[in-house]
Amino acid sequence: MSNERILPRDIFWLGNPYQTGPILWGDQEADVAIVGGGFTGLASAYFIKRRFPEKRIIVLEAEYIGFGSSGRNCGGVAGNMGHNYSNLRKKFGTEKMMQLQRLMIQCVDLVEELIREHKIECDYDRAGRLMVAETDAQAKRLEEEAKDCQQAGAPVEWFEGQHAREQFGCLDIKAAVRYPNEGVMDPVKFLREMKRVVESLGVEVYENSRCIQMIPGTSTSRKILIYTNGGRVIAEDAVLATNAFSDPLRFFRFKVLPLYVYVISTEPLSQAQVEAFQYPGGRGNVFGATNLYWARNLTADNRLIFNENEVYYYYNNDKDYSCRPSSFQRQYELMIRKFPFLKGIRMTHAWGGLIGITLDFLPFIGRTGMHGNIYYSVGYNGCGLAPSQVAGKIIAAMMADEKSDLTDNVLIGRKAFYVPSTPLMYLGLNAYKALFKLEDQRLGGQG
Ligand SMILES: Cc1cc2nc3c(=O)[nH]c(=O)nc-3n(C[C@H](O)[C@H](O)[C@H](O)COP(=O)(O)OP(=O)(O)OC[C@H]3O[C@@H](n4cnc5c(N)ncnc54)[C@H](O)[C@@H]3O)c2cc1C
């Protein structure tokens, strides 16, 4: 049975018509049940099915494909797992950082391989990403980042003075780092195409099918019981791909913090406005070099996607806070301050979404349960589009008991820092944000 559903109109990417798939009804048996229909869920379905074509794989999505942050992001295809190289080197040392770097390079390549192999139409453009320093203090910080990237073997280009200004002529920048191997895409087109791909391989994707309870295997049976609004699945293995949403096991509730981020997008820019950026990277992402950075890129029809990376942790975080007019207004004003040639442009869409933050800013990937048959990858720290594809590959490799860099790296089975209770977390997070803001002031602020 299929179910028509009107999707939110405030999210630019969800504008094209979409018919949701069937609801799961009755009792079903599956080899693998995947909970969550975002990038992680569909990537896991894809890579598991490629390794084990004989397995019956079921994806259970509570709402519709792309309801979570996979359908609400900015479309930046980057391989940095929410971390910068300086921090990674400080935390893990050079060797482990380089191993992670190899994985990160794979992230973007993997996205491109999927696009090529399955002729995925998602307005992908490997336009690179530019990080710009608007003050000398920011330039110093960026230079350190560029050196660490080079040391790790990551392809980056460093620009100073006049050379930097040629990279993004509309701002008086002091320095810039360019990551040439990154891109932009329409994330929802990509997701819906991935749904097509996995279904063509034989994966069953159910929407409007919320997992209400998951009961792991016991000493007498390894089978996992998953209860949904329409039925029940008895599965040999399960994958939790619920990221920032509290999962039905309550497993990540205090390990992955659900934080809101907000984005705005405009009507299509005129050719003169596009040229006014004086940016050879065209549609590509440009980021400021502060902690709570601003970022911009262009859609295929030249709408500006703009956001300020100011995250919000809400006290009652089970409620939906995706509409925050004061944030939309502030971002619009910041956008006009940065790019005065856009004065008067209409903001046509504005939305918010949940990102999953971990206390060490790296995702958790692993397996749990008495039989180690509940796999997970969560907590991408606001940078999961490309990394979630590698996560899907890692989960499939773990399921096959493979021993390789995919299954043996710092992301796998890491012990989680335990996030304290909501009131403490609320205070702690706001204190942390205040520190970030103070540092940003020292770096010369957002402008
Ligand atoms: C505003 C914003 C901008 C961003 N920009 C970028 C960017 O430019 N580049 C980038 O790489 N990353 C970006 N991100 C982060 C990126 O979108 C996420 O890291 C990524 O989408 C995570 O994918 P996921 O599949 O793990 O989680 P989600 O996409 O959140 O998917 C989880 C899914 O699980 C479903 N679910 C939850 N509970 C249940 C249940 N009980 N039963 C069944 N289903 C359930 C949800 O409905 C949801 O669809 C951004 C995020 C936001 C919010």
The ligand as an ORCA input file, in Angstrom:
! r2SCAN-3c Opt
* xyz 0 1
  C      21.052     22.420      8.471
  C      22.029     21.323      8.213
  C      23.057     21.504      7.291
  C      23.967     20.474      7.027
  N      24.877     20.629      6.033
  C      25.670     19.589      5.690
  C      26.529     19.671      4.574
  O      26.543     20.657      3.826
  N      27.353     18.611      4.312
  C      27.354     17.484      5.093
  O      28.131     16.566      4.842
  N      26.497     17.361      6.137
  C      25.655     18.360      6.438
  N      24.762     18.227      7.466
  C      24.755     16.968      8.242
  C      24.177     15.804      7.457
  O      22.970     16.180      6.860
  C      23.993     14.618      8.399
  O      25.239     14.301      8.980
  C      23.475     13.386      7.679
  O      22.326     13.707      6.957
  C      23.171     12.258      8.651
  O      22.496     11.257      7.938
  P      21.801     10.062      8.699
  O      21.182      9.185      7.692
  O      22.764      9.430      9.631
  O      20.701     10.743      9.613
  P      19.228     11.419      9.232
  O      19.302     11.964      7.892
  O      18.898     12.268     10.356
  O      18.343     10.123      9.161
  C      17.817      9.484     10.280
  C      16.460      8.962      9.865
  O      15.987      8.071     10.879
  C      14.601      8.213     10.943
  N      14.159      7.685     12.233
  C      14.395      8.210     13.457
  N      13.836      7.443     14.414
  C      13.236      6.405     13.762
  C      12.477      5.284     14.197
  N      12.213      5.064     15.495
  N      11.994      4.411     13.261
  C      12.261      4.602     11.934
  N      12.965      5.659     11.482
  C      13.450      6.549     12.382
  C      14.358      9.704     10.772
  O      13.043      9.983     10.357
  C      15.406     10.065      9.732
  O      14.895     10.035      8.417
  C      23.852     19.244      7.746
  C      22.824     19.058      8.674
  C      21.911     20.075      8.894
  C      20.785     19.848      9.856
*
